[in-house]
Amino acid sequence: MFYSPVNPGRFSVIQSEEVASIEKVYKALGLDPSLAYSDLHAGEIADAPRTVRAAQPGNSGEAIPELQKATGPVLDASRIAAIRSDTARVSSVLGQIFEAEEEAVEGGDSKDLTLFAGLDAKHGALLSDLVGQENWTEDAFQQLCGKHGLMSSGALEAVNEWAFEAYDEALLDEYDGYDVSPEIADAVKQILEGEGRHV
């Protein structure tokens, strides 16, 4: 009878048949079967892990670089001051332009707003001037639009849209300058004369 060192908390009795089976296993593994008997009697149980292979230092690899502190963009104070100065100057100029436009609209003839529904004061004043002639050259039309603070292409579109809505035809026909529709011109003149204004 043999005591098994397999479970140190509990002693087991190993039968001779079991020893013979263990010897066969040793033989199958290519070990000396006589070692089975001595191993069973050794009774040594390792309390710590067994060393299978001694540890060797691993490859060190590449070193991880240290993080560098991020630096923000460098601001040029003189450049910032110059931009602010330019911005203030442009704001001042634009403010004067828009104030002048508001004064022109406020100072415009308010009768033009009610006389020609669908046109603002500038376009109404332009319409009043346009019906004063039968034909306008390209340059004369552009100057007249500029006098009223309007761009010629936008003004042409606005007065022609108004004329189509009111009279089903265009006020200005573009042919070697601008020809004014005589029917619409007469109707506009009658409206203006009804208000005590002569063209």
Buried (B, 14 or more C-beta within 10 A) or exposed (E): EBEBBEEEEEEEEBEEEBBEEBBEEBEEEEEEBEEBBEBBEEEEEEEEEEEEEEEEEEEEEEEEEEEEEEEEEEEEEEEEEEEEEEEEEEEEEEEEEEEEEEEBBEEBBEBBBEBBEBBBBBBBBBBBBBBBBEBBEEEEBBEBBEEBBBEBEEBBEBBBBBBEEBBEEBBBEEEEBBBBBEEBBEBBBEBBEEEEBEE
